[in-house]
Amino acid sequence: MSHAIHPIDIILHKRDGLELTKAEIEHFVRTVVLHGEQKLAEAYGEEPARLHATDRITEAQIASFLMAVFQRGLSAHELAHLTKAMRFSGETFDAKPLKTFTVDKHSTGGVGDKSSLLIAPTIAAAGLEGSPSISVPMISGRSLGHTGGTLDKLETIPGFDTQLSMGRMLEVLRETHAAMVGQTPRLVPADRILYAMRDHTGTVESPYLITASIMSKKLAEDLNALVLDVKVGSGAFMPTYEASKHLAELMVSTGELAGTRTAALLTTMDEPLGRFSGNWVEVWECVDIMRGIRHLMSADLIELSNALSGYMLYFAGKTATPEAGAAMADEILQSGAAYKSWLQIVRAHKGDTSSFEDPNAFHLPTATRVLRASKAGYLAGMDCKEVGWAVQRLGAGRHKPGDPVSAHAGIESHVKLGTRVAAGDPIFTLFSEDEALLEQPYRMLEATVRIEDVAPVRQPLIREVITR
């Protein structure tokens, strides 16, 4: 007869530094999901299911478990068990009917980081040509804190539907080799409950809980390979290079233990990536690149997208090295094949592609303001996180989940770090749909931009690559 597992015992074991068993972790995740289902039933005025005493958990106990993990951390096996239990806590995507190599990328979030919009059509174009066939089942998120969200960008395309069922996602992947969707309520429900709780318990920054959250959702896509873009620098979510590297190592280890080839690129986020930061303006920038219009300010975005695509193509067996994969990705971008693939993906999601004919004409902010250099010198630095908050406060982000976002709010960057500027040269142009929203973001940008007499030492875009 097996010994009954109680939530309080799990909390005490973790609090006291003991390693939790697979059974304890699976039981905890199951009780969290049952608790969520009960709360949902009550919210809809339904009779909640009657649970056995050992299947009941309180919000205080969930919070205690999260804090115990925050304080004690998790071993590699505990983390693998937690990620797997969360991954299979609801429905998962089954890619086997596609009979293709499935691969995706994930970014820990940055300012102006719209690389997914270039990577998905690039890999899809490669997957449509020759052997092996590749598919990108990309499940993305919304803006969070100072970072933008892929779904918010996609939804500025008229008609674009990000809320596909798993069945329709499979059809879109068969048609186009890439699907770009949001998390369904039934996909990894344990993460949705724990994520909301982490926000209220001071445990958001735990690298172990971040890893389980990210990797459970990505592995639920039934991936053969995953490439991670882990940001470092002033615009990164993690506070130090060491913390970002630790997170990258945890995610790579967790992916590999789950049987998914995983690599993480540590990439610099000390200034906005590319030319634009916002929602529609980021779509515009990517459409320009795919149509062969390469603005000088987009060079870093193209470099990063090609590097990430390069690892994806390498893992899929399209090239002998990641570097050859990056060269292949750039060729796909320049040839127009990625743009052709992009149009197919947008149409499959019921999006209207007519807005791409003249993306500038579709950009309709009602208020703009230009931040200019206060003196001559070099653009020496900025707090990129502060720039991200300025973009969000222009209307591009949300104060809380569910808030609407502005399609046309954002900023255009006119110079990169290390560039020599004259007094009065434009640094940023701010866009908003509300004149009243310009002042605070303008002051935030004005306060964070540093112009100095000596050029700064610039970090390479790709700092380090973590693999198994």
N, C-alpha and C positions, 0 to 999 in steps of 0.2 A: 504494500500500500504506500503510495507516494505521500510525502509530507506536504501539507497545505502551505502555500506561500502567502504571506501577508505583506501588504505594502510597507508597514512600519518596519518589518524585518529587513526589507531591501534598503530602506533609508538608513537604518542603523549600520548595516554592513558597509555601505558606501561611506557614511560619515566616519566610521572607524578605520577606513583605509583598506578594507578587505576587497578582494576581487569578486565581482558579482558573477554568478553562473549564467549560462545561456538561458536556463529555465527562468531565473529571477528576472532577467531583462525582458524576455518575451512576455512574462506575466505582467510586468509593470506596463509595457506598451499596450497590451490588450486591455488592461483596466482603464488606462487613459482614454482609449477609443470608446469603450463602453460608457464611461463617464460623459464623454462628449455626446454620444447618442442619446443618453438620458436627458441631458440639458436641452438638446434639440427637440426632443419629444415634448418636454415641458413648455418650451417656447411656443410650440404649435398647439398647445392645449390638449395634447394626447397623453394617455396613460403610459408612463415610462415602464420599461421591462423590469420585472422583479429580479434582482441580482443576489447571488449567494454572497455571504459576508466577505469571503476572500476575493470576490470580484469587484468589491466597492472600494473606491478611492476618493479622497476629498481633495479640493483645490489646495488646501494647506499642505497635504502630503505630496502633491505634484511639485509644489513650490519648494518644499524641503529637499526632495530628490534632486531638483535642478541645482539648488545651492550646494548640496553635497558633491555633485559632479563638478561644479564650478571650483570648489575648494580642493578636491582630491584628484580631479582628472580621471581619465579612463585608460586602461591598458589597451594595447592594439587589439586584443581579442574581445574585450568589453565593447570597444568602439565598433568593431566589425559586427558583433551581435546586435548592438543597439541600432546600427544603420540598417541591418537586414530586417529586424523586427519592424522598424518604421516603414521601410520600403514595401513590405508585404502587409501593412496594416489596413489596406483597402485594395482598390483595383489597381492593376499594373498594365502597362502596354505590352502586348505580345507582338514582337517584330518578326517572328519566325515565318509567317505566311509571305513576307516580302522576299525571302531568300536573297537578302543583300547583306553587306557589311554595314552595321549601324554605328554611327559615330556622332558625337555632339561636343560642343564647347560650353564652358561656363566661366563667367567673369565674376570676381568678388565685388565688382561695382566701382565705377569711376565717374568722372565728369566728362561728358562728350564722348563716352565710349559706346559707339554704335557698330562695333565690329561684327556683331551677329548678322546685321543686315547685309554685309558683304560676304561673310563666310558661308551662310546657308546656301545662297544661290551659286557660289563658287564650287562648293563640294557637290551640290546637286548636279551642276553641269558636268563635273568630272564623273559622277556616278552614272550619268546617262550614256556616257561614251565608253565603249570598250569594256574590258574585264579587269578587275572585279567591279561589280555594281556596288554603289554606295548609297545609303540613305541617311538623312539627318532628321530624326524625330525630336525637334527642339521644343522643350517645355520651358517657357520663360516667365519672368516676373514683372511686377510693376515698380514704379519709383519708390525708393525707400530711403529715408533720411536725406543725405546730400547727394545721393546717386540717382541717375535716371533709370527708367524701366523699359525694356524692349517692347512689352505689350502696349504701353502708352504711345510709343513711337509708331508702331504698326497701326494702331487704331486712329491715327490722324489721316490714314488713307481711307477715303470714303468707301463704306461698305465692308471693309476688311473684318472678317469674323475670326477672332482668336479663341472663341469658346466652342471648339469642335469636340464632338464625342470621340471616343476611342475608335469606333468603327469608321467614322468619317475621316479621322486622322490617317487611318490605314489606307483609305481610298486616295487621299491627297498624296501620300507618300508613293503609292503605286504610280500615280499620274506624273508627279513632278520631282520625286526623290528628296523633297524637303517639306516639312510642315512646321509652322511656327505658332504655337498655341499656349494658352494659359493652363494652370493647374485646375483640374476639375474638383468639385467638392469631395468626390470619392477616391481621388488619387492621394495617397500618403496622408490620410486624415490625422494620423498621430502627429505629424509635423505641424499641421495647421494649429492644433491645440497647444502643443508644446511651444511653438514659436510665439503665439499670443501671450502665453504665460511668461516666457523669458523676458518679454518686453516690460513686464510689471514686477519682475523679481531681481533685477540687476544682474542677470546672467547672460545677457545678449552676447557679451564678448568672449565667452568660453570657447576656445578653439575646438574642443571636443564636441560641444553642442552645435557649433557652426558646421563642423564636418558632417555630423550625423544628419543635420537638416539639409545641407546641399546635396550630399551624396545619396541620401535615401530617395530624393526626388529625381536625380539624374539617373540612378541605377534602375528606377522604376520604368525608365524608357526602354529597357531591355537592350543595353548598349554593348557592342563589342569593344569599343574604345571611347575614351573621354579625354579631352585636352582642357586644362584649367588655366585661366589667366588670373593670377594672383597679384593684386596691385601692391606696390610699395611706394612710399613717399607721402607728401603732405595731403594728398587727396585719397589715400588708401583708407580702408575701413580699419585695418589693424594698425596699432600705434607705432610700431618699429619694424625695421627690416627683419630682425630676428623673429618677431611674432608672425610676420607674413610668411617667412620661410618655414616656421614650425607648422603653421596651418597647411601650407602646401605639402609638406612631408606627410602629415596626417591624412590628407585627402588622397594622395597618391597611394599610400600604404593601404587605405581602406578600399579604394577602387581595385587595386591588384588582388587583395584578399578575396574580393567578390568575383574575381575572374574577368575583370574588365581592364584591358591595357590602359594605363593612365599616365599622363605626363602633366607637369605644372610649369608654366613659364612665369617667373617673377618679373613683372614689368613696371616701369617707372610711371608714376602718376603724380608729377609735381606741377602739372599745368593741364588745362583741358586738352583732350585728345582730338586732333583734327581741327577743322575750321569752325564748326557750330556746336553749341550745347543747347538742348531743348528737346522738342518733340518733332514737329514737322520739319524744322530746319535740319535735323540730323538725317531724316529720310532724304531730303533734298540733296545733302552732301553725298550720300551713298549712291543715289541715282546718277548724279553728275559723274562720279568715279566710274560707275559701270557703263556709262555712255561715252567714256573716254575723255572726260573733262577733268584734268588733274590739277587742281588748285594747289599752289605751293604750301598752303596751310594744312593740306590733307596728307602730306607725305608721311607723317608719323602713323596716322590711321592706316594707311595702305601697308606700311611696313609691318605693323602689328598684325593686321588681318592676314597677310600672307604668311607670317611666321606661324600663327595658330593653325591656319589651313594646311601649312606644310607638314605639321605633325599629324594632322588628321589624315592626309593623303598617304603619308609614310606608314602609319598604323594600318591603313586599309590595303597596303601592298601596291599602291599605285606608283610609288617611287622607292628608290633604294635608300635614300636618306631624307631627313626632314628638310634639309637645305634644298634638295632637288624638288621636294614638295612645295616649298615656298616659291621657287622659280616657276613651277607649273601653275600654281595659284595665280601668280601675277600675269602669266600668259593668258589664262582663262578670263581674268578681269579685262585685260587690254584687248582681247579678241572680240569682245561683245557677247561671248557665250554666257557669262554670268548674268548679263542684263536680260538676255533672252529667257534664261532660267527664272530670273526674278519676276518677270512679267507672267510667266506660267504659274509660279507660286502664288502671286497676288490674285490672279484670276480664280485659281482653285479655292482660295479663301473668300471669294465673292467680292474682292476689292476692285475699285474702279481705277484703271491704269491711265486714264486720260489726264489725271493731275500731274503725271510725270513728263508730259510733253513740254511744259514750261513750269517747272517747280517754283521758280521765283514768283510767278504770277499767282500761285496758290498760297503764297506766304502773305498773310493779311494782318499784321499787328497794327493796332490803332495808335500806339505810342512808342517812340524810340528816343534814345539818348546816347550820346557818344562820350566815353571816358577817354580823355586825351592825356598824353605824357605831360607831367608837371614841369619837367626839365629835360635837357639832353643827357644822354648816357646809355647804359645797357639795361634792358629788361632783366633784372637780376634775380627776381624771385616773387613768389606769392604763396599764400596758404591756399592750396587747391581745394581743400574742403570748404573753405569760406566762399570760394568762387561757386562751388556746387550749391551751397545754401542760397547764394544770390540768385542763381538760375531758378531754384525751386520757388523762391519768394516773388519772382516775377510772374509766377502762375504756372510754371512747368511741373511743379511737384505738389505733394499733398501734405497737410498737417496731420491727417489721420487716415487709416485705410477707408476707402470708399469715397473720399473727396474727389470731385471732378478736377481734371487738369486742363490747362490751356494748350491748344494745339500750336499756337503761334508765339508763345512766350519763349524767351531764351536769350542767348548772347552769340555774337560773332567775335571770334578772336582775330585780331589783325596782325599780331606779332608773336613769335615764339620766344622762349627764354634764351638769353644770349644775344638777341638782336639789338643792334644800335638804333636808337630812336632820337629824333629831334624834338624839342619842346613843341607841344601841340599836335604831335602825331597821334592818330587814333590807336588805342590799345584794345578796347572792347566797344562794341555797339550793343546796347541793351534793347530788347523787344518785349512789349507787353500788350495785352488787350485792355489794359486799364492804366491810364495815366498816373493814377494815385499809387500804383505799385512800383513805380520806377525809383522813387527817392531812396528808400532804404537799401535796395540792392546796389544802387549807384554808390552810396556812401561805403558799403561793405567792400566793394571792389576798389574804390579809391584808397581805402585804408590798408588793403592787403598788398597792393602792387608796389614793388620796390624797384626803383631806378637808381643805379649806382655808376660810378666812374669806371669800375673795372668789370670786365665780362665774367660771369659766373662759370664755375666748372660744371659742365653738364654731365649727367649720368647717362649711360647708354639706355636705349629704350628697353631692351631685353637684358636683364641683369644676371639671371641664372636660370638653368633648366633643371627641374627635379624629376627623375625617373626612377624606376625600380632598381 
